[in-house]
Amino acid sequence: MPPDLTPPITLAALLPELVVLTAGCVALLLGQAATRAAREAIPWVCFIGLALALAVLRFGGDPSVDGEIRSGLLMGPLAHFVRLAALILGAVILLVSWSQPSTEEAGEFFSMAMFSLCGLMLVGAAADLVVLFMALELVSIPTYVMVALSRRGLKPLEAGTKYFYLGALAAAITAYGFTFLYGVAGGARMDATAINNIAAALNTPGTTAYALATIGVVVSIGGLLFKIAAVPLHFYIADVYEGAASPVAGLLGFVPKLAGLAAIFAIAGLTDWRTTSGGLFWLLWIVAGLSMTVGNVLALRQTNVKRLLAYSGIAHSGYMLVGILAGPDRGIGAAGDGLAAVLYYAVVYGIANLGAFALLGLLQVRGAACETVRDLAGLVRRHPGPALLMALAMMTLMGLPPAPGFWGKLSLFGSALAVSREAPPESSSWLVALVIIAVINTAIGAAYYLRVIAAVLLYEAERTAEPAPREAQHIGATLCGFLLLMFSFFPSVLLNAGRHATLTLRENRAIVLAPPEQASPPRTQRGAELAAETP
């Protein structure tokens, strides 16, 4: 492989990530301090770090590196969107988790949260297979620790152990798929040359290059399904959510999911978004259909709200895969931009999920955590604010208008229908069928969301749920409600931001792919051998 002649990325361009990383390291050191006052300052250090990183992202940085791959990173619109979402929702996560860990474990807990957020920011900018894999692990490994530390007892330790081992298996699967992509692409960089080489291989069925490219794409995305908790790598999620503290479960519903979606964007982009035909289409179609159906059917049986939200998260991953199948704008306008809809939906889902878990962590029944639907009964009569926020979160997850989840589902399903008109004949009707399955599953999901809403607003209280006196957690839950209300009436703000974020992904569609015999020369000896086999 020839040396990379592009200049390295500047520290100014990575300053937001460095600020977050530094705050995490300071929190870890303060956790070892002898004085209680120093340990109690840990959440403040992390919160100030996120605020500084947000200020640097808005007013600082290095515009000279934008749009150019340097050191395996591409600081483009998608990276900016992911960084902004990570910092803003990361601050809300800190508020919701402010008093969750014991003072003795606060250093480890909050530092892991900061490291995971830093990993998410890097995933959005990753333009190299090695960098992408390392960023994904920086997202995942801290969450294993957070689950185990989130509360006392054997249940969180069991959940953290299960999460760790299954996460290690998924990481191995992903890395194995990346090795195939490395060989076919001719290098680790995910640039125009890699897209040309992989697309050329996928244009030649029956060759070794085609087989290796298909295996690489399918296995890589198969491993990434763990990050978004999609079928068949979904079986850990209910036990992990139930074992973890509620704020940590809220974090798991946003940070790893957005990281997994951004990584799937990157891998699907290497195929020049061949998501409406071939093996990638059928993989995503089957996974989307099964995730929606399995998640909703399992959630119907739950009385524990944390397990209910865990299984519903599987269904929401299926909905978002519908948008990935639609892909970027293929020249048919904003209605066909499935990726912008996915980004909108991921953020809205993350806010609603975090708000619901924040309330579960805030409410207590006879001194114990509020976890079942019965625990929420009659909440509106004594505490109308938390009750209305829980109802708004459930309406958003259900997709009831005018909640922001409605606009998200409308955009996801509409993009698939718009693309189906331009898709190859063999997949066009299947896209329409998938949208029908999604609509049916939305109706199924309404049953258990309405059950929670009815308990909160209509039922008589059997056991009175009382909010704990935690000011930061109250503020975090209120911010979730404010954001949901804002996106209910101004959805175009986030939708337009998502569309701008997918700008570079749409531009990749404009790359003129050379025929196989004129494709860009591979950068490895194995790549040359594969190209020689291509007729």
N, C-alpha and C positions, 0 to 999 in steps of 0.2 A: 504494500500500500504506500503510495507517495506521501510525503509529509504534508500536513495541513499548513498551507502558506498564508491563511488568513490570520490577522493579528489576534491575540488573545482578548477575551472580554475584559473590560475595565472594572476596577473595584467600584467605581461610581455607579455602573449599571446594576451591580449586585448589592448596592447599599441597603435596600429594604430587607433583603434576606439576611444580610450581615447584622443588621440591627436586631432582627427577631432572634437570630442565633445567639447573639451576645446577651440579650435579655434572658434567654433560656439558660445560658451558662452561669450568669450572675445569680439567677434563681436557684440553680443547683448548689452553688457555693453558699448562698445564704441559708440553705436548708441544713448546712452543717454548723451553723453559728451556735454559740452557747447560749445566747440570750433569746428569750421568747419574742422580744420586740423586733429583732432582726428577721425572725422567721415569719412574723405577722406582716412584714413589709413585702413579702414575696409576690403576692397578687398585684400589688401596686407597681412593682418593678416590671412585671410582665405587661400590665396594662399600659404603662407609660412607653414601654418598648414598642407595642403595637401602634400606639398613637404617633410616635416618632417615625416608624416605618411608613405609616400612611402619609405623613407630611412629606417625607422624602420621595415617596412614589408620586405624590401630586406636584411637588415643586422642585424636585431634584432629579437625579438620574443622569444618564448619558445618552442623549438623543442620537449621537453619532453611530451607535451600535444597533439602532432599531432596523429591523428588516434584514439583518445579515447574521448568518450562523457563525458564532464565535465561541470557542471552547465548548462546543456541543450544546449551546443555548441560543435560542432565537427570541429576542425581546420584541415581539410583535403584539398586535391587538389581543390575541388570545391570552398571551402571558399577562398582559395588563389586566384583563378581565378577571383571570383566576387570582392574581395577586390582590386585586381590590376586594374580591369576594372573600378571600381568605382572611384579610386583615379586618374587615368590617365584622363579619360573622365570628371571627376569632375573638374580637373584643366582647361580643355578646356571650360567647361561650365562657370566657373568663368570668364575666359577671355572674352567670348562672352557676359556675363552679366555685365561686369565691370562698365559701365556707364549707365546701364539701369534704376535702381531705382533712385529717387531723394535722395540727401544727407541726408535729414531728415528721410528717410525710409530705408536707406542702412543697418543699424544694423539688423532690423527685417528680411529684404530680404535675406541677405547673411547668417545670422545665420540659417534661415530655410533651405537654400540650404545645409549647412553643416550637419544639423541634418538629413535631408533626405538621404544624402550620407552615413552617419553613419548607418542609418537603413538598407540601401541596403547591407552594409558590414556584418551586423549581420544576415540578411536573408540567405546569402550564407552559414553561419556557423550553422544555427539553426538546432538542432536535438531534439527538444522538442516542442510539440504543443503550449504550452503557450508562450515560447520564440519566436516561429515563428510568432504567432499572434501579439505579442507586437512589434516585429521588422517590420512587415508589416505596422502597424499603425504608427511607427516612420518614415517610408518612406512616407506614404500618408498624414498625418495631416499637416506637413510643406508645402506640395505642395498646399493645399487649401489656405493657407495664401499667398504663393508666387503669385498665380494667381490673387488674389484680390489686392495685392500691386504692381504688375508689371508695371502698368501704371495708369494714372489718368482717371477719367470718370466713368460712370455707367456701361459700358459694362464689364470691368474686375470684378467689384463687383458682377454683375449678374452671370458671369461665375464662379467665386469663390464660390458663394452661391449654385449654381446648382451642382457643383463638390462636395462640402461638403456633401450635403444631400444625393446624390446618393452614395457617398463613404461610408457614415455611413450605408446606407442600405446594401451595398455589404459586409461591415465588419460584420454586424449582421448575414448575411447569412453564411459567412465563419465560424464565431464562432459557429453557430448552427451545422454546419457540423462537426466541430472539437469535439463537445461534443459526437457525435455518435462514432467517431473514438476513443476517450478516453475510452469509455465504452467497446468497442470490443477489443481494443489493450491491455487493462488492465492497462493503465497508460498513462502519457503524453510523456514519452521518446520514440523517434522514433528509436528504436534499433532492434536487431535481435529478441528479444522476441515479440515486437509489430508486426514485419513483420510476424513471425510465427503465431501469434494469428489471425491477419486479414486475412492472406492467408488461414489458416485453416477454417475460417468462410466462405470465398468466395469459398471454395471447397465443401461446403455442401448446395446446393440450396434447398429451401423449409423450411429452419430453421429460427428461429428468428435471430440468429447470422448472417446469410447470408443477411437477409433483412436490419439489422442495419448497417452492414459493407458497403453494397451497397449504402444505403442512405447517410452514412457519407462521402464516397468518392465522390459521385455525387454532393452532396450539397456543400461540401468544394471546389471542383474544380469549381462548378458553381459560387460561390462567388468570386473566384480568377480571373474569366474571366473579371471582372471589371478592374483589374490591367493592363491587357494586351489589354483592349478595344476590346474584341472579342464579336461577336453576341451571346446572345441577350443583353448583357450589354455594348453596344457600343454607345447608342444614345446621350450621353453627349459630346462626344469627339470633334465634329466639333464646337459646340458653345464655349467650353472651349478653344480650340486652337485659335479660332478667337478673343475671348475676352482677352486672355493673351498676354503679350508682346512676340515677336518672340523668344528671348532666353529662356523664360520659357517654351514655347511650345516645343522647342528643348529638354529641360530637361525632360519634360513629355513623350517624345518619347523614352527615354532611361531608366531612373531610375525606375519608377514604372513598366515598362514592364519587365526589367531584374529581378526585385524583384518578380513579379508575376510568371515568368517562373521558377525561382529557387524554389518558393513555390510549384508549380505544380510538379516539379521534386520530392520534398519531399513527397507529398501526393501519387503520382503514385508509388514511391518507397515502400511505406507501403504495397501496393498490390503485391509486388514482380514483378512489371512491367507487370501486366496483361493488357497491352494496345492493344493486338491483339485479344482479345476475351471478351465477357461479356458486362456488362453495361458500363464500362469505355470506351471500344472501340467505342461503338455506340455514346456515349456522345461526345467524341473528334472528331469522324468522322463527325457527323452532324455539330458541331460548326465550325470545320475547313472548311468544304465545304460552309457553309453559310457565314462565315466571308470573305473568299476569294471573293465570288460572290457579296455579298452585298456591301463590301468595294469598289470593282472596279467599279461596276455599278453606285454607288453614286458619286464616284470621277469623272466619265466621264462627269457629268453635271456641274462641278464646274468651275467657272472663278476666284474665289478667291484662291490664291495659298495656303494659310493657311488651308482653308477647304479641298482643294484637298489633301494636305499632311495628314490631319487628317483622311479622309476616306481611303486613301491608307494605313495608319497605321493599320486599321482594317484588310485589306487584308493581310498585312505582318504578323499579328498575326495568321491568318489562315495558312499561309505557315509554320510558326514555329510549329504549332500544328501537322503538318504532321510529322515533326521530332520527336515530343514527342510520337506520335503513333508508330513510329518505335522503340523507346526506346533505351536502351543502347546496346552495342555490345552483341549479343546473341550467340557468338562463331563463327560468320561467317566473322570476320575480320573488318577492319576499315570502309569498305564500308557500313556496317550495323549499324554503331554507329550514330543513329539519334540525340542523345543528344549533341554530340560534334558538329554536324552540327548546332543545335539550338543555342548553345553558340556562334559559329562563326557568324551566321547570326544576332543574337541579337546585337552583338558589331558593326558589319559592318553597319547594319541598323541604329543603334544609331548615328554612326559617320556621315553617309550621311544625316540623318534627321537633326542633329545638324548643319551641314555645310549649308544646305539649309536655315534653319531658321536664322542662323547667318547672311547670306547675306540679307535675307528679313529685318532683323533689322538694317543692316548697310546701305542699299540703301534707298534713299529718293527721292520722286517726288514732287517738288515744296514745300519742307519743311514738307511733310506728309510721313508717313510710306509707303513703297512699299508693296502692298498686292495682286494685280491682275496680271494675265498673261500679260495684255496690258502694265502694268507698266514696265515689263521686256523687252519689245520689243526693239531690236536694241542695247542691252547693250554691245555686243562685239565690236561695232564700237568705242565706247568712253572709255570703261573700259574692255579690254580683259581678265584681270586676274579674276575678279569676275564672268565674263560670263563663262569662261572655268570651274571654280570651280562649278558653278551652273549646267553646263552641265554634269560634272563628277558625281555630287551627283544624278542627275536624271538618268544617265546611271546605277549607282549602284543600285538605287531603282528599276529600270526596270529589271535589271539582264542581261544587254548587255555585252558580252565579249569584252575585258578582265577585265572589272570592277569587284571588289570583290563581288558584289551582284550576279554575274553569278556563281562564285564558290560556293557561299552559297546555291543558289537554286539547283545547280547540286548535292551538298552533301545532301540536304534535300530530294529531290525527289529520288536520287539514294539509300539512306538508306531505304526509304519506299519500293522501288522495291526489294531491296536485302532481306528485312525481309519478304516480301510477299511470297517468295519461301519457307520459313520455317514456315509461319503462319498456323493456323488451316484452313481447307478447307472453312469453312463458312465465313471467313474474308479475305482470300487471294485475291480473285477477287475484293473485295471492296477496299482493299488498292491500287490495280492497278487503279481502277476507280477514287479514290481520287487523285492520281498522274495525271491522265488525266485531271481531273477538274482543278488541280493546273496549269498545262501547258496552258490550255485554258485561265485561268484567267490571267496568265502572259502575254499572247498575248493581252488580253483586256486592261490590265494596261499599256502596251506599248503605247497605243493611247494617253493617257493624259500626260504621261511623255514626249513623242515626241513633244506634243504640246508646252510644256514649253521650251524644247530644241530648237525647231524651232523659238519660239519667241525671245529667247536670241541670237541665232546665225544667223538667216536668215531674220527676219522681219525688216522693217523700223521702226524707233523710232517715236511713236506718242507723247510721253511725256518722256523727258530725265530723267533717274534715275541716281542720283549722290551719291557716297559713302560718308557717314558722316565722319568727321575727328576724328575717334575713334581708336587709335592705338591698344589698347588691343583687341578690337573686330576684327580688321584686322588680328592680330596675331592668334587669336582663329580660324577664318575662314581658314587661311592659314594652320594651323596645321591639320584641318579636311581634307583639300585637300592632304596634305603630307601623312597622314595615309591611305587615300583611294588609293593613288598611290602605296604605299608600299604593301598593301594587294592585289592590282591588280596583281603585279608581283611576290609576295612572299606569296601566300595564305596559304602555308603549315605552316608558322610560327604560325598563329592564329589557324589553324585547329589542329595542333599537341598540342597546348596549351589547346584547348578545349577537345581533346581526353584524355590528361593527367588529366584534371579536372574531367572527368567522371569516373576516375579509381575506386573510391570507390563505385560508382553506379553500375559499372560492377561487382565488387566483391560481392555486395549484391546478384547478380544472383547465386553466387556459394554457398549460404547458403542452406544446405540440410533441406528442410521443413519436419518436422515430420508429420506423419498422424494425423488426428484430435484427435484420442484418446491418442496420445503421445505428443501432442503439449505442449509447455512450459506453466506452470501453470499461470493462470491469476493473476494479482496483486490487483484486487478489488473484492468485494463480487459480484457485478453485472457481472463481467467477469466470475466468477465461475458459476453463474447461466446460463449464455449463453452457456458456455462450456458443462454444464450438459444436455442441450437440443440438443446438436449436436450428431447425431447417430454415 
